[in-house]
Amino acid sequence: MKEKINLGIVAFVRNTYDAQKGQEIYKQSLLDLENTLDNVDLFGWQNVVEYPDELEEVLTSFKEHNVDGVVLLSATFHLGQLALKIAKNINKPFLIWALPEPSYHGERLRLNSLVGAHLDCSNLYKSGFDNFEFIYGETKDPDFKNKLNNWLDALRIIKKWNNTKIGLIGNHAQGFYNIDVYEPEIIKEFGAEIDFISLSNIFNFKANTDEIKKEMNNLSGIYNHGENMTDERLEKVANLYICLKELEKSNNYTAMAIRCWPEFANSYGISPCASMSYFMPEHIPIACEGDIEGTLGMIAYKAVGCNELFLADISQIFEKEDSLLFWHCGVAPYNLWDQKSEKTLDTYFAGGRGVTVGFVLKPGPVTISRIDYARGKTRLLTLEGEALPTEKELKGTYVKVKIPDAKNTFEKFVSQGVAHHVVLGYGRYKKTFEKVAKLKNWEIL
């Protein structure tokens, strides 16, 4: 389900134009939006506003309802002070909305909405406000709806991050300096909180015997496994799953990240990959190798209703197919299964203690992204592709993804020092992620 947001909306007019027509359009637009917006609490100010002193009640209402964004409708041309007064008093993203001009039959412009919106955007920009977007159209126009929903989804992501608590089990993996984070920067950019959990707490956790048996049965029903997957190892997978579930419940985490090697296999007896694959479809995302920025990327997809996520390495370039191999050792959530390949539990690394899952991910449209902090600035990599039907020829979880100019695209962002993990999510979210980057003033790669 998409993150719920509170949206304020107000319309501006000037009586030297057809304010009555502007108000009619505004009232009908409010009805249309109330009936069509998904998981949005809409707080539309019922009266149109002409003068700055009329905004006092509007501002009070929007603050009381804790709006996550504000739509300013240019119902007619209007005074330039109005948008600036709202911007100075509400530090939230704005959408400046212009309407198409109704027929005028040889008369003057009835609304002149476009010029009013243009004035607002210029005033805001030149006054130092960057958190606004411009949109043109009517509520029944499909292109308008798509652009509005992309902006609303960007608000969902920003809100979700600001209410995020991430459980970090251990730290980042050995030598993975490129995914290390500076906690004050995470607070500043995202509003997110990181809660540290020691590996020893996880290793010492022991679930109820009946619970473990129940989960062992469930695991055996989802994944096939051979004689290398002993009852002892399966019990450890089940026990760790229950541990992760308890952590989520008791700490109200939005997501977790985990240092999955080398200590897990050495001290716990297995790697955590299979437990994570089993956990994620019905619970919160978990990033392997302690990747906090990867976790924040996964949270972004969840905020817009995407529950089909894979934190992956890009492990191979297929030049003839113009595609890349997205692979990880065996941690993809089982809800990404292609319905054809065998889903297995494997012990092919860490001396037989690397209990992972193995299957091919399903085909379909995907968005690849990476939030990446480097040299004092946050960057966002985002691109779209098509996951292809892929044969099962490897251990681990993986899929080939066709991307326009795949080799050159990969070479370009690797040369820019982007971290080696990316989040693959099923669906088209590139435009939404780009709006997030613009609102956050991040560089888009």
ChimeraX attribute file (.defattr): number of C-alpha atoms within 10 A of each C-alpha:
attribute: neighborCount
match mode: 1-to-1
recipient: residues
	/A:1	11
	/A:2	17
	/A:3	18
	/A:4	19
	/A:5	22
	/A:6	19
	/A:7	20
	/A:8	24
	/A:9	21
	/A:10	21
	/A:11	24
	/A:12	27
	/A:13	28
	/A:14	21
	/A:15	12
	/A:16	11
	/A:17	19
	/A:18	17
	/A:19	22
	/A:20	17
	/A:21	15
	/A:22	25
	/A:23	20
	/A:24	12
	/A:25	16
	/A:26	24
	/A:27	16
	/A:28	12
	/A:29	15
	/A:30	18
	/A:31	12
	/A:32	14
	/A:33	16
	/A:34	15
	/A:35	9
	/A:36	12
	/A:37	14
	/A:38	15
	/A:39	13
	/A:40	17
	/A:41	15
	/A:42	18
	/A:43	19
	/A:44	22
	/A:45	17
	/A:46	14
	/A:47	14
	/A:48	22
	/A:49	22
	/A:50	19
	/A:51	15
	/A:52	15
	/A:53	11
	/A:54	13
	/A:55	17
	/A:56	11
	/A:57	11
	/A:58	21
	/A:59	16
	/A:60	13
	/A:61	16
	/A:62	22
	/A:63	14
	/A:64	9
	/A:65	15
	/A:66	15
	/A:67	21
	/A:68	22
	/A:69	25
	/A:70	25
	/A:71	21
	/A:72	22
	/A:73	25
	/A:74	31
	/A:75	33
	/A:76	32
	/A:77	29
	/A:78	28
	/A:79	18
	/A:80	20
	/A:81	15
	/A:82	20
	/A:83	24
	/A:84	18
	/A:85	15
	/A:86	20
	/A:87	19
	/A:88	12
	/A:89	11
	/A:90	19
	/A:91	14
	/A:92	17
	/A:93	22
	/A:94	26
	/A:95	21
	/A:96	20
	/A:97	25
	/A:98	25
	/A:99	23
	/A:100	13
	/A:101	14
	/A:102	12
	/A:103	10
	/A:104	10
	/A:105	7
	/A:106	6
	/A:107	7
	/A:108	10
	/A:109	16
	/A:110	19
	/A:111	29
	/A:112	22
	/A:113	26
	/A:114	19
	/A:115	15
	/A:116	25
	/A:117	29
	/A:118	18
	/A:119	18
	/A:120	26
	/A:121	24
	/A:122	12
	/A:123	16
	/A:124	20
	/A:125	12
	/A:126	10
	/A:127	12
	/A:128	8
	/A:129	17
	/A:130	16
	/A:131	19
	/A:132	21
	/A:133	17
	/A:134	17
	/A:135	17
	/A:136	20
	/A:137	17
	/A:138	17
	/A:139	19
	/A:140	12
	/A:141	10
	/A:142	11
	/A:143	13
	/A:144	15
	/A:145	17
	/A:146	12
	/A:147	17
	/A:148	23
	/A:149	15
	/A:150	21
	/A:151	24
	/A:152	26
	/A:153	27
	/A:154	26
	/A:155	27
	/A:156	28
	/A:157	25
	/A:158	19
	/A:159	20
	/A:160	25
	/A:161	24
	/A:162	16
	/A:163	13
	/A:164	19
	/A:165	19
	/A:166	25
	/A:167	25
	/A:168	24
	/A:169	22
	/A:170	21
	/A:171	20
	/A:172	23
	/A:173	19
	/A:174	12
	/A:175	8
	/A:176	14
	/A:177	10
	/A:178	16
	/A:179	21
	/A:180	17
	/A:181	16
	/A:182	8
	/A:183	12
	/A:184	12
	/A:185	15
	/A:186	18
	/A:187	14
	/A:188	10
	/A:189	14
	/A:190	19
	/A:191	17
	/A:192	21
	/A:193	19
	/A:194	18
	/A:195	13
	/A:196	14
	/A:197	15
	/A:198	12
	/A:199	19
	/A:200	14
	/A:201	11
	/A:202	18
	/A:203	17
	/A:204	11
	/A:205	11
	/A:206	13
	/A:207	16
	/A:208	9
	/A:209	10
	/A:210	9
	/A:211	12
	/A:212	21
	/A:213	15
	/A:214	11
	/A:215	19
	/A:216	19
	/A:217	13
	/A:218	13
	/A:219	20
	/A:220	13
	/A:221	9
	/A:222	13
	/A:223	18
	/A:224	15
	/A:225	18
	/A:226	10
	/A:227	6
	/A:228	14
	/A:229	16
	/A:230	10
	/A:231	11
	/A:232	10
	/A:233	19
	/A:234	24
	/A:235	18
	/A:236	24
	/A:237	27
	/A:238	24
	/A:239	25
	/A:240	26
	/A:241	23
	/A:242	21
	/A:243	20
	/A:244	19
	/A:245	15
	/A:246	13
	/A:247	16
	/A:248	18
	/A:249	11
	/A:250	8
	/A:251	12
	/A:252	13
	/A:253	19
	/A:254	23
	/A:255	23
	/A:256	26
	/A:257	26
	/A:258	24
	/A:259	23
	/A:260	24
	/A:261	20
	/A:262	13
	/A:263	17
	/A:264	21
	/A:265	19
	/A:266	14
	/A:267	13
	/A:268	17
	/A:269	19
	/A:270	28
	/A:271	29
	/A:272	26
	/A:273	24
	/A:274	30
	/A:275	26
	/A:276	28
	/A:277	24
	/A:278	24
	/A:279	21
	/A:280	23
	/A:281	17
	/A:282	10
	/A:283	16
	/A:284	19
	/A:285	30
	/A:286	30
	/A:287	27
	/A:288	26
	/A:289	22
	/A:290	26
	/A:291	27
	/A:292	28
	/A:293	23
	/A:294	28
	/A:295	25
	/A:296	28
	/A:297	28
	/A:298	29
	/A:299	25
	/A:300	25
	/A:301	26
	/A:302	23
	/A:303	22
	/A:304	22
	/A:305	14
	/A:306	18
	/A:307	23
	/A:308	21
	/A:309	25
	/A:310	29
	/A:311	27
	/A:312	26
	/A:313	18
	/A:314	17
	/A:315	13
	/A:316	13
	/A:317	17
	/A:318	14
	/A:319	12
	/A:320	7
	/A:321	13
	/A:322	16
	/A:323	23
	/A:324	22
	/A:325	19
	/A:326	24
	/A:327	24
	/A:328	24
	/A:329	21
	/A:330	25
	/A:331	29
	/A:332	31
	/A:333	27
	/A:334	24
	/A:335	17
	/A:336	22
	/A:337	19
	/A:338	18
	/A:339	12
	/A:340	14
	/A:341	16
	/A:342	15
	/A:343	20
	/A:344	21
	/A:345	27
	/A:346	24
	/A:347	21
	/A:348	15
	/A:349	14
	/A:350	16
	/A:351	10
	/A:352	15
	/A:353	21
	/A:354	26
	/A:355	29
	/A:356	28
	/A:357	29
	/A:358	29
	/A:359	29
	/A:360	28
	/A:361	29
	/A:362	21
	/A:363	18
	/A:364	14
	/A:365	16
	/A:366	24
	/A:367	21
	/A:368	25
	/A:369	26
	/A:370	25
	/A:371	25
	/A:372	24
	/A:373	22
	/A:374	14
	/A:375	5
	/A:376	7
	/A:377	11
	/A:378	17
	/A:379	18
	/A:380	20
	/A:381	19
	/A:382	21
	/A:383	20
	/A:384	22
	/A:385	22
	/A:386	18
	/A:387	24
	/A:388	16
	/A:389	16
	/A:390	18
	/A:391	14
	/A:392	17
	/A:393	10
	/A:394	12
	/A:395	21
	/A:396	23
	/A:397	28
	/A:398	31
	/A:399	24
	/A:400	28
	/A:401	29
	/A:402	20
	/A:403	20
	/A:404	14
	/A:405	12
	/A:406	19
	/A:407	17
	/A:408	12
	/A:409	12
	/A:410	14
	/A:411	10
	/A:412	13
	/A:413	13
	/A:414	12
	/A:415	8
	/A:416	10
	/A:417	12
	/A:418	21
	/A:419	22
	/A:420	15
	/A:421	25
	/A:422	24
	/A:423	25
	/A:424	27
	/A:425	24
	/A:426	23
	/A:427	17
	/A:428	16
	/A:429	23
	/A:430	18
	/A:431	18
	/A:432	22
	/A:433	26
	/A:434	22
	/A:435	21
	/A:436	25
	/A:437	19
	/A:438	18
	/A:439	20
	/A:440	16
	/A:441	14
	/A:442	19
	/A:443	14
	/A:444	16
	/A:445	16
